[in-house]
Amino acid sequence: MGAEQLRVAPRATLIAGTVAEWEKWTGISFPNIGAYIVPSALQPITVDRERNIGSYEAPNGWMWHSTMDAKTA
C-alpha cells in the first residue's frame, strides 16, 4: 500500500492486574506461573502467582501513509 515503516513500539499496550482480576476479566483460571493464551488477545498474558500479578503486553507498528494522490503529486 506504499506505507513507510517508521518504528516499532514493543510495549504499546500494557495491561496489568491481580490474578483474581485477570480470572474475572477472562473467565479463565490461572493456577500456575507462566504464559497463558487468552481468546482474542494478540499475545499471551504472563501470570506470576507469587507476586499476584498478571500482565499483557502487545507491540504496535507505526507506519506513514502519504495522503497525496500519485496523480496530483
ZAPATI-885041 format. One record per residue (C-alpha): x, y, z; residue in three letters; residue number from 1. Coordinates in pm, 1 decimal, m for minus. Example, Ala and Ser with C-alpha at 12.3 -4.5 7.8 and 13.67 -1.06 7.14 Angstrom:
residues 2
@east=1230.0 north=m450.0 up=780.0 code=ALA pos=1 .
@east=1367.0 north=m106.0 up=714.0 code=SER pos=2 .
***
This chain:
residues 73
@east=0.0 north=0.0 up=0.0 code=MET pos=1 .
@east=303.6 north=225.1 up=m19.7 code=GLY pos=2 .
@east=344.8 north=290.7 up=352.2 code=ALA pos=3 .
@east=682.2 north=365.8 up=508.4 code=GLU pos=4 .
@east=762.4 north=186.6 up=834.5 code=GLN pos=5 .
@east=859.0 north=446.6 up=1094.1 code=LEU pos=6 .
@east=922.4 north=239.1 up=1407.0 code=ARG pos=7 .
@east=803.3 north=m46.3 up=1624.7 code=VAL pos=8 .
@east=673.8 north=16.1 up=1975.3 code=ALA pos=9 .
@east=740.5 north=m315.7 up=2154.9 code=PRO pos=10 .
@east=520.5 north=m227.9 up=2454.0 code=ARG pos=11 .
@east=248.3 north=m9.7 up=2300.0 code=ALA pos=12 .
@east=m20.4 north=m170.8 up=2515.1 code=THR pos=13 .
@east=38.6 north=m279.1 up=2875.8 code=LEU pos=14 .
@east=m243.9 north=m407.2 up=3094.1 code=ILE pos=15 .
@east=m164.3 north=m527.4 up=3446.0 code=ALA pos=16 .
@east=m389.7 north=m658.6 up=3718.8 code=GLY pos=17 .
@east=m409.2 north=m904.5 up=4003.8 code=THR pos=18 .
@east=m452.5 north=m1273.0 up=3925.5 code=VAL pos=19 .
@east=m811.1 north=m1251.0 up=4056.2 code=ALA pos=20 .
@east=m881.8 north=m957.5 up=3823.3 code=GLU pos=21 .
@east=m748.3 north=m1148.3 up=3521.2 code=TRP pos=22 .
@east=m954.7 north=m1453.2 up=3616.6 code=GLU pos=23 .
@east=m1266.1 north=m1231.7 up=3640.6 code=LYS pos=24 .
@east=m1191.9 north=m1045.0 up=3315.0 code=TRP pos=25 .
@east=m1124.0 north=m1359.9 up=3113.0 code=THR pos=26 .
@east=m1329.1 north=m1628.9 up=3286.5 code=GLY pos=27 .
@east=m1013.1 north=m1844.2 up=3286.3 code=ILE pos=28 .
@east=m833.8 north=m1995.0 up=3587.5 code=SER pos=29 .
@east=m458.9 north=m1928.4 up=3612.1 code=PHE pos=30 .
@east=m332.3 north=m2188.2 up=3862.3 code=PRO pos=31 .
@east=39.6 north=m2168.5 up=3778.6 code=ASN pos=32 .
@east=312.9 north=m1918.6 up=3700.0 code=ILE pos=33 .
@east=362.7 north=m1879.3 up=3325.4 code=GLY pos=34 .
@east=221.2 north=m1760.5 up=2994.6 code=ALA pos=35 .
@east=m141.7 north=m1821.6 up=2902.4 code=TYR pos=36 .
@east=m323.9 north=m1791.6 up=2571.2 code=ILE pos=37 .
@east=m638.3 north=m1581.7 up=2608.5 code=VAL pos=38 .
@east=m902.5 north=m1584.3 up=2332.0 code=PRO pos=39 .
@east=m897.1 north=m1267.2 up=2115.9 code=SER pos=40 .
@east=m567.2 north=m1146.3 up=2267.0 code=ALA pos=41 .
@east=m280.5 north=m1088.4 up=2024.0 code=LEU pos=42 .
@east=m18.5 north=m1202.1 up=2277.0 code=GLN pos=43 .
@east=m20.7 north=m1442.3 up=2573.2 code=PRO pos=44 .
@east=m63.9 north=m1295.9 up=2919.6 code=ILE pos=45 .
@east=202.9 north=m1360.1 up=3181.3 code=THR pos=46 .
@east=91.2 north=m1468.2 up=3528.4 code=VAL pos=47 .
@east=307.0 north=m1455.1 up=3840.9 code=ASP pos=48 .
@east=102.9 north=m1604.7 up=4124.3 code=ARG pos=49 .
@east=380.7 north=m1544.1 up=4379.3 code=GLU pos=50 .
@east=362.9 north=m1167.6 up=4310.7 code=ARG pos=51 .
@east=m14.5 north=m1182.7 up=4243.9 code=ASN pos=52 .
@east=10.3 north=m1009.7 up=3908.7 code=ILE pos=53 .
@east=m92.5 north=m1080.1 up=3553.3 code=GLY pos=54 .
@east=21.2 north=m867.2 up=3262.5 code=SER pos=55 .
@east=m45.0 north=m832.3 up=2892.3 code=TYR pos=56 .
@east=197.9 north=m655.7 up=2660.5 code=GLU pos=57 .
@east=134.0 north=m601.5 up=2290.6 code=ALA pos=58 .
@east=352.5 north=m434.7 up=2027.7 code=PRO pos=59 .
@east=245.0 north=m186.5 up=1765.0 code=ASN pos=60 .
@east=394.0 north=m68.9 up=1438.1 code=GLY pos=61 .
@east=393.1 north=295.1 up=1329.5 code=TRP pos=62 .
@east=352.7 north=349.4 up=955.6 code=MET pos=63 .
@east=342.9 north=661.6 up=736.1 code=TRP pos=64 .
@east=84.4 north=671.4 up=458.3 code=HIS pos=65 .
@east=104.2 north=961.7 up=217.0 code=SER pos=66 .
@east=m223.1 north=1145.7 up=175.6 code=THR pos=67 .
@east=m129.4 north=1285.1 up=m165.3 code=MET pos=68 .
@east=m277.2 north=1120.4 up=m473.6 code=ASP pos=69 .
@east=0.8 north=998.1 up=m703.5 code=ALA pos=70 .
@east=m170.9 north=1171.6 up=m998.4 code=LYS pos=71 .
@east=m151.9 north=1515.7 up=m831.8 code=THR pos=72 .
@east=196.7 north=1482.2 up=m684.8 code=ALA pos=73 .
***
